[in-house]
Amino acid sequence: MVQTDGRTATARATVDLSGYPDLVMVLLGFRVGSLRGLPALMRIGRGLATIGRSPPEGLLGNDGMMFGWNHVGIRHYWRDLDSLGRFTRSAPHSGWWRDFLADRHGCGFWHEAYSAKGGIEAIYVGIDDPVGLGAFAPARRPEGPFLSSRDRLMADARERRDVAA
């Protein structure tokens, strides 16, 4: 706060993102649906702590949030889509994702990705009550050209360019 003539003025700031033309922001959520899911939540917490101590190449920043007592969120900022892709295809992420899909332990997971180059995508697994973009946008099956995050981002960017043209 800045003091001027007896009044307190709020300091304002913004950021220069020109050095990050390929920035990708990812919002992730994990919702525990039963007591059986608490150990899965704890495993994710340990994984996120590891990432915080030793960030993967390309992860610029991350922070956590609580959406509710049983719903945690994470926000990641990635230098580019390639860095994010390498992380998701390598351990520990790839192992956690494979294990989660094999047995969700009564939990749900979602992520939404927003690319500075254009394109927004989302995936929801085991989320009964829609959240985020899923609360208002029509659902689409994640298959074919919409199977991977990269494919969904690229398809959305193309569709937005086509609409704008």
Phi, psi and chi 1 to 4 in degrees:
 res  aa     phi    psi   chi1   chi2   chi3   chi4
   1 MET       -  144.1  -58.9  -74.1 -145.1      -
   2 VAL  -113.6  131.2  178.2      -      -      -
   3 GLN   -92.8  122.8 -167.1   76.8   22.1      -
   4 THR  -138.6  120.6   56.6      -      -      -
   5 ASP    50.1   41.8  -61.6  -27.7      -      -
   6 GLY    80.8   -4.8      -      -      -      -
   7 ARG  -104.9  151.9  -64.1 -175.9 -161.4  163.7
   8 THR  -101.6  122.1  -57.9      -      -      -
   9 ALA  -103.4  140.4      -      -      -      -
  10 THR   -82.8  128.7  -58.7      -      -      -
  11 ALA   -72.3  133.4      -      -      -      -
  12 ARG  -113.9  147.8  -66.0  177.1   60.9 -171.4
  13 ALA  -147.4  160.0      -      -      -      -
  14 THR  -140.1 -174.3 -173.0      -      -      -
  15 VAL  -128.6  153.7  -64.9      -      -      -
  16 ASP  -102.4  105.8  176.7    3.8      -      -
  17 LEU   -95.4    9.8  -65.0  173.4      -      -
  18 SER   -61.0  -25.2   61.2      -      -      -
  19 GLY   -80.7    0.4      -      -      -      -
  20 TYR  -129.2   60.6  -54.9   95.0      -      -
  21 PRO   -66.5  -19.7   26.4  -34.6      -      -
  22 ASP  -108.6   16.2  -60.1  -36.2      -      -
  23 LEU   -53.2  138.3 -177.1   71.6      -      -
  24 VAL  -128.8  125.2  177.2      -      -      -
  25 MET  -104.8  132.8 -177.0 -169.9   71.3      -
  26 VAL  -122.1  127.3 -179.7      -      -      -
  27 LEU  -102.4  132.4  -66.3  176.2      -      -
  28 LEU  -126.7  148.5  -53.4  111.8      -      -
  29 GLY  -139.5  146.4      -      -      -      -
  30 PHE  -132.8  119.7 -171.6   82.1      -      -
  31 ARG  -113.4  122.8 -173.5 -177.8  -74.5  164.6
  32 VAL   -83.4  123.9  176.7      -      -      -
  33 GLY  -101.4  -11.1      -      -      -      -
  34 SER  -159.6  167.0   69.4      -      -      -
  35 LEU   -59.3  -29.9  -70.3  176.7      -      -
  36 ARG   -60.4  -22.2 -175.3  172.1  172.7 -107.8
  37 GLY   -85.0  -11.3      -      -      -      -
  38 LEU   -59.4  -42.7  -69.7  176.4      -      -
  39 PRO   -60.9  -35.5  -24.2   33.1      -      -
  40 ALA   -64.6  -40.6      -      -      -      -
  41 LEU   -62.7  -41.5  178.0   63.0      -      -
  42 MET   -64.7  -38.1  -67.9  171.2   58.6      -
  43 ARG   -63.4  -40.8  -79.3 -167.2  -60.0  -81.8
  44 ILE   -64.0  -42.3  -72.7  175.2      -      -
  45 GLY   -58.0  -43.6      -      -      -      -
  46 ARG   -65.2  -40.1  -73.9 -168.5  -61.6  -86.9
  47 GLY   -63.1  -42.0      -      -      -      -
  48 LEU   -67.2  -36.4  -68.6  172.2      -      -
  49 ALA   -62.8  -40.8      -      -      -      -
  50 THR   -61.9  -45.1  -60.0      -      -      -
  51 ILE   -61.4  -39.6  -70.1  170.2      -      -
  52 GLY   -63.8  -38.8      -      -      -      -
  53 ARG   -74.4  -34.3  -73.8 -170.5  -56.0  -85.6
  54 SER  -138.2   80.0 -179.8      -      -      -
  55 PRO   -62.6  139.7  -15.9   25.6      -      -
  56 PRO   -65.9  156.8    8.5  -10.0      -      -
  57 GLU   -59.9  127.6 -168.6 -103.3  -35.5      -
  58 GLY    99.1  -15.1      -      -      -      -
  59 LEU   -81.3  113.9  179.4   61.2      -      -
  60 LEU   -86.4  -31.4  -58.0  171.5      -      -
  61 GLY  -171.4  157.4      -      -      -      -
  62 ASN  -156.9  151.3   72.1   91.1      -      -
  63 ASP  -152.8  164.0   51.8   -7.5      -      -
  64 GLY  -115.3  163.2      -      -      -      -
  65 MET  -153.4  164.6   58.9 -159.3   92.3      -
  66 MET  -115.5  125.5  -65.3  -70.5  -66.6      -
  67 PHE   -92.3  -21.5  -64.3  116.1      -      -
  68 GLY  -178.0  175.3      -      -      -      -
  69 TRP   -60.2  -26.1   70.6  -91.8      -      -
  70 ASN  -117.9   17.3   67.5  -26.1      -      -
  71 HIS  -140.4  105.6 -168.7  176.6      -      -
  72 VAL  -104.3  155.4  -61.9      -      -      -
  73 GLY  -133.1  156.8      -      -      -      -
  74 ILE  -137.0  140.7  -55.0  102.0      -      -
  75 ARG  -119.8  126.7  179.9  174.0   39.4 -145.7
  76 HIS  -116.6  143.1  -79.9  178.5      -      -
  77 TYR  -116.8  118.1  -61.7   97.2      -      -
  78 TRP  -109.9  142.0  -70.2   89.3      -      -
  79 ARG   -57.0  -39.8 -179.1 -177.0   59.5 -128.2
  80 ASP  -163.5  169.1   52.0   41.8      -      -
  81 LEU   -65.5  -33.6 -167.9   54.1      -      -
  82 ASP   -63.5  -42.3  -70.9  -22.5      -      -
  83 SER   -62.3  -44.5  -62.5      -      -      -
  84 LEU   -61.0  -44.2  172.5   58.3      -      -
  85 GLY   -62.4  -42.0      -      -      -      -
  86 ARG   -62.1  -41.0  -80.4 -169.8  -61.4  -82.9
  87 PHE   -63.6  -45.1  169.6   71.1      -      -
  88 THR   -68.6  -24.6   60.7      -      -      -
  89 ARG   -91.4   -1.5  -70.8 -174.3  -57.0  -87.8
  90 SER  -117.6  166.6   64.3      -      -      -
  91 ALA   -72.4  145.7      -      -      -      -
  92 PRO   -88.0  -14.6   31.8  -33.9      -      -
  93 HIS   -58.3  -47.7 -178.6  -82.6      -      -
  94 SER   -61.3  -38.3   60.5      -      -      -
  95 GLY   -67.7  -43.6      -      -      -      -
  96 TRP   -62.1  -45.1  175.9   82.3      -      -
  97 TRP   -63.3  -44.0 -173.8 -117.6      -      -
  98 ARG   -60.7  -45.5 -177.1 -174.1   58.7 -113.5
  99 ASP   -64.8  -40.6  -66.9  -13.3      -      -
 100 PHE   -63.3  -44.6  177.3   75.9      -      -
 101 LEU   -66.0  -30.6  -70.0  176.7      -      -
 102 ALA   -71.8  -35.7      -      -      -      -
 103 ASP  -154.6  106.1 -176.2   -6.7      -      -
 104 ARG   -76.8   -7.2  -65.9 -175.1  -54.5  104.1
 105 HIS    54.0   31.3  -60.2  -77.2      -      -
 106 GLY    76.4   16.6      -      -      -      -
 107 CYS  -109.8  164.7  -61.7      -      -      -
 108 GLY  -124.6  153.3      -      -      -      -
 109 PHE  -136.6  145.8  176.1   83.6      -      -
 110 TRP  -147.1  154.9   60.1  -89.8      -      -
 111 HIS  -146.2  152.1   89.1 -125.1      -      -
 112 GLU  -131.2  135.5  -60.3  174.4  -10.9      -
 113 ALA  -120.9  138.1      -      -      -      -
 114 TYR  -126.8  120.5  -53.3   84.6      -      -
 115 SER  -104.6  134.0  171.7      -      -      -
 116 ALA   -63.8  -25.5      -      -      -      -
 117 LYS   -78.4   -6.3  -79.4 -169.3  148.6  177.9
 118 GLY   111.5  146.2      -      -      -      -
 119 GLY   106.1  137.7      -      -      -      -
 120 ILE  -134.6  139.1  -60.3  170.0      -      -
 121 GLU  -144.6  163.3   68.2   86.6   20.5      -
 122 ALA  -153.2  155.0      -      -      -      -
 123 ILE  -143.2  141.0 -170.8   78.3      -      -
 124 TYR  -131.7  125.6  -53.5   93.3      -      -
 125 VAL  -124.5  114.7  178.1      -      -      -
 126 GLY    69.6   25.3      -      -      -      -
 127 ILE  -100.6  108.0  -62.2  -67.5      -      -
 128 ASP   -78.2  -45.6  -62.3  -31.5      -      -
 129 ASP   -93.9  117.7  -62.8  -36.7      -      -
 130 PRO   -56.4  143.9  -19.7   29.4      -      -
 131 VAL  -130.6  162.9  -62.8      -      -      -
 132 GLY    52.2 -135.5      -      -      -      -
 133 LEU   -60.0  -30.4  -60.4  170.3      -      -
 134 GLY   -67.3  -13.0      -      -      -      -
 135 ALA   -77.9  -16.5      -      -      -      -
 136 PHE  -136.8  -22.9   61.0   87.0      -      -
 137 ALA   -87.8  146.0      -      -      -      -
 138 PRO   -64.7  145.3    8.4  -10.9      -      -
 139 ALA   -73.9  151.7      -      -      -      -
 140 ARG  -142.3  139.7 -179.1 -173.7  -48.4 -160.8
 141 ARG   -71.3  134.9  -66.4 -167.3   51.8   79.4
 142 PRO   -82.3   74.6   28.2  -31.9      -      -
 143 GLU  -141.4  166.5   55.3 -168.8   22.6      -
 144 GLY    56.6 -124.5      -      -      -      -
 145 PRO   -72.8   -0.6   24.9  -31.9      -      -
 146 PHE  -116.9   21.0  -58.4  100.7      -      -
 147 LEU   -75.1  -44.3 -176.5   59.4      -      -
 148 SER  -104.0  158.5   74.3      -      -      -
 149 SER   -57.5  -45.7 -179.5      -      -      -
 150 ARG   -57.9  -46.7  174.8 -178.4  -68.6  -81.9
 151 ASP   -63.5  -40.5  -68.3  -18.8      -      -
 152 ARG   -66.6  -41.8  -71.4 -172.5  -59.4  -88.9
 153 LEU   -61.7  -46.3  -86.5  171.5      -      -
 154 MET   -65.2  -41.2  -68.7  171.0   53.0      -
 155 ALA   -63.8  -41.7      -      -      -      -
 156 ASP   -66.3  -42.5 -175.1   68.3      -      -
 157 ALA   -61.0  -43.5      -      -      -      -
 158 ARG   -60.9  -45.8  -90.6 -167.8  -47.5  -84.7
 159 GLU   -61.9  -39.7  -71.7  174.4   18.6      -
 160 ARG   -66.7  -40.1  -71.8  170.3 -174.1  -82.7
 161 ARG   -64.5  -41.7  -79.4 -168.4  -60.1  -88.5
 162 ASP   -63.8  -39.7  -69.3  -13.5      -      -
 163 VAL   -67.5  -39.0  168.3      -      -      -
 164 ALA   -71.8  -24.7      -      -      -      -
 165 ALA   -75.4      -      -      -      -      -
